[in-house]
Amino acid sequence: MKIVYRAENIIDANLVKGALELEGIVAFVSGEYLTGAAGELPCWNLVAVMVADHDVERAAPIAGRIDLALREQRAQNDDLAGDALPA
């Protein structure tokens, strides 16, 4: 098994896992339950999406496209939040 995506959270990881499975690639989310230990463990690089070694070449571009879309969406949301009035 190889990691094809390191997720910021379990929602993003499961989004990538679902997209991979739609393409016929079996995927596994590792570290999903470690997020409950936040405060006891470092809060980064806990969650990853893994696939079989022979699926890495097919899975990596799919995960990359989703990662790019998520980053663009977060940047757009951050820009919009900058225009908000303070509470």
C-alpha positions in Angstrom: 0.0 0.0 0.0 1.2 3.5 -0.8 -0.1 6.9 0.3 -1.5 8.9 -2.6 -3.1 11.7 -0.5 -2.4 13.3 2.9 -5.6 14.9 4.0 -6.2 17.9 6.3 -9.2 16.1 7.7 -11.3 12.9 7.4 -13.9 14.6 5.2 -11.3 15.4 2.5 -9.8 11.9 2.9 -13.2 10.2 2.4 -13.9 12.5 -0.6 -10.7 11.3 -2.3 -11.4 7.7 -1.3 -14.9 7.9 -2.9 -13.6 9.5 -6.1 -11.0 6.7 -6.4 -13.6 4.0 -5.8 -15.8 5.5 -8.5 -12.9 4.9 -10.9 -12.6 1.3 -9.7 -9.6 1.8 -7.5 -9.8 0.3 -4.0 -8.7 2.9 -1.4 -8.2 2.9 2.3 -8.3 5.8 4.7 -5.6 5.4 7.4 -5.4 7.4 10.6 -9.0 8.2 10.5 -9.5 7.4 14.1 -6.4 9.2 15.3 -8.0 12.6 14.9 -9.9 11.9 18.1 -6.5 12.1 19.9 -6.0 15.7 19.0 -4.1 17.3 21.8 -2.3 14.1 22.6 -0.8 13.6 19.1 0.5 16.2 16.7 -2.4 17.5 14.6 -0.8 17.1 11.1 -0.2 14.2 8.8 -2.6 12.0 10.7 -5.0 11.1 7.9 -4.0 9.6 4.5 -5.5 7.8 1.6 -3.7 4.7 0.5 -4.0 2.4 -2.5 -2.4 -0.8 -3.7 1.1 -0.3 -5.2 -0.2 -1.2 -8.7 -2.9 1.5 -8.5 -0.7 4.5 -7.6 -0.2 5.7 -11.1 -3.9 5.8 -11.7 -4.8 7.2 -8.3 -2.3 10.0 -7.9 -3.6 12.3 -10.6 -7.2 11.8 -9.3 -6.1 12.7 -5.8 -4.1 15.6 -7.1 -7.0 17.1 -9.0 -9.2 16.9 -5.9 -6.5 18.4 -3.7 -6.1 21.3 -6.1 -9.9 21.9 -6.2 -10.1 21.8 -2.4 -7.2 24.3 -2.0 -8.7 26.7 -4.5 -12.1 26.5 -2.7 -10.4 27.2 0.6 -8.5 30.2 -0.8 -11.7 31.5 -2.3 -13.5 31.1 1.0 -10.6 32.9 2.8 -10.8 35.8 0.4 -14.5 36.1 1.0 -14.0 35.9 4.8 -11.6 38.8 4.6 -14.4 41.0 3.4 -16.7 40.1 6.3 -17.4 42.6 9.0 -16.2 41.7 12.5 -18.9 40.5 14.9 
